[in-house]
């Protein structure tokens, strides 16, 4: 803001610049998208009001001798709008009785007396303050004159004859013309995009959770039906067949065939139980995957000596319920294949809880998988294709690599924002959580658990 003071009738002009902009900081957004958006808009509105109000107080330069005029409120800059009137205020220091203020507003080229040609004088109040209205102008001038002064209606330059002192100031720019307005618009746009992105992400997550819970309930129902109907029916038939075989003569020619049927039914029952276990969801604890994977050899009834261990890297984080179920199913399928078909002497399951992802790696030193089976799967078997479908469904990536006599590796990676539950509804952002988890993981040594 520029004030120009001229002392005396013919004195020269001197410019004094005084600017005190308020630069507000931008506070961070919360995790909840609607709260973040509302807080951002409210904060930006406050910034606009504060920055726009910085021009209310203006300090004029005081002359060494004689009266001094100061502006305390200046309208916005403009020109060519005769219908608009705005308030202009100030004060005079050292005015004599009978002296008055004459206001001028500068148009595109000339100065015009304000507010009207027939009302050119502004009275000075007893407290030395003055106020009046003015039409828009690029600059505004306040002249301290005597009671006999005759102001011209318009002039290319300000009148000096009969003027005791005067002050000139530039009109305040509209808030959309200020230097800070583009920055506020950019920040407001970023906040809006950020808020709507998280809102859409929150809505999509809710929909996925509903679908996952429905699928989880359906899996539990199917497992219950298999256990209560099919398995129970096969067990009942097997028991009756056992009774019939026990009552047959030892030299009966049908007994070997019936014994083979009993053996086959036992295998069917065992495989059915394993299938039901795979359909049922593991428990809800954060270290559930480690314990669930550790129990697989016992569930399969593995008798031969196999070096099996579960390795956990990083602090165990709670998983989304449906995500945990699919991750467990993929890992279990990989371990079951390794125990049953790889002929390996060493099998490892590695769980890595990182800040940005969940990683599950199952590796063995067995015979490997045939390349044709690795690409298209085995006829009548849906293990590999089922794992790939599950991984795609939960937004993860599955990689299976195998070489003859060099073993097999099955690796699953799931993004952390999909796999892990939020640690709290009031966390500030995913970025803060990643730093927290990363620091916690760095301070905790790798944990290995021998299982089997």
C-alpha positions, 0 to 999 in steps of 0.5 A: 500500500502506497501513501503519498504525502505533500506538505504545503501548496507546492511541495514535492511528492515522496512515496512510502511503501508499507505492506504487511501480508499475513501468510497462513499455514495449511494444516494437515487433513485427517483420514476421514475424507469428509472431515478432511474436505470440510476442514480444508475448505473452512481453513482456506476460507479463514485464510481468505478472510484474514488475508483480505482483511490485512488492508483494513489498517493503513498507516500513513507517513507523518510529516515533520511539520504541519498536518498529516492525513492518514487512510484507515480504510480504502476501497478496492481498486476499479474504474468506470462504474458510476453506480457503485459507492464504497466507504473510505475512511481516515483521520487528520492529525493537526487539522485546524478548525474550519478545515475540511477534506476533499476526496478524489478518485482517479479514473482511467486518466483523470481525477474526479471529485467524490462522492458527488460534484455537489457534495465535494466536502467531507467533514472532520469529526471532533476525534479527528476522523473522517469518512465518506463514500467514493466511486471506484478508482485506481487511486484515491486522494484526500486533500486538506483544504480551507473553507473557501476552497473551490474543488474542480469537478475533474482534473488531469492532476490533483489541484494544489492551490489552496491545499494545506496537505494531501495523501494519495493511496492506491486502491486495494485489489479485489481478493481474486486479484491479490498475489495469494489468491492463485496459491489458495486456489491451487491448495484448495483444488488439491485438498478437494481432489485429495478429499474426494479421492479418499471418499471414493476409496472409503466407499469402494472399501466399504463395498468390498468389505460387504462383498467379502463378508458375504463370500466369507459367510457363504464359505462358512455355510458350504463348509458346514453343509459339507461337514454335516451332510457329505462327510457324515454320510460317507462316515456312516456308510464306512462304519456300516461297511466295516460292520459288514466286512467284520461279519464276513468269513475270512476266506470270502472272495469279496473281502479284498475288494471291500477292504479296498473300498474301505481304504478309498472311503477313508481317503475321501473322508480325510480329503473332505476334512482337509477341504472343510478346514480350508473353507473355514476361516482362521481365527482373528488374531494378528499372528493367525497366519503364522499359527495356521501355517504351522498347523498344516503338517499336523492337519495333513498327517505328515509322518516323514521327516521334513524340515519345515519352519515359518519365518515372520519378518516385521511386527504382525499387523491385523489383516482385513477379515476377507483378505486374511481368509484368501491369503491363508487359502493361497498359502495353505494351497501352496504348502499342501502342494509342497508337502504332497507333491514336491518330495522336498526335504526342506519347506519354508513359509515366510511372512513379511509385514512391511509398511506398504505390503503383505508378502507371503513366500512358500519355497521348497527344495523339491522336484519342481513343477513341470513347465506345462503344468505351471503354465496351464495347470493339471487336468482336473486340478485347480490349485494353481488357477485357484490361487491366481484367481484369489490373488487377483480378486483381493488385488494382489500379485501371485508369482510361481517360479519352479525349476526341475530338481531346484524346488518351487517358490510361490510368492504373493504380494498384497498392497498394505492399504488393502491387506491391513486394517487401519490402526485407528480411525483418528490416524492422520494419514497413511504416510504417518502410519507407514513411517510408524510401521517402518520404524517399529519393524527396524527396531524389532529383530527378525523372528523365526519360529520352528514348526512341525 
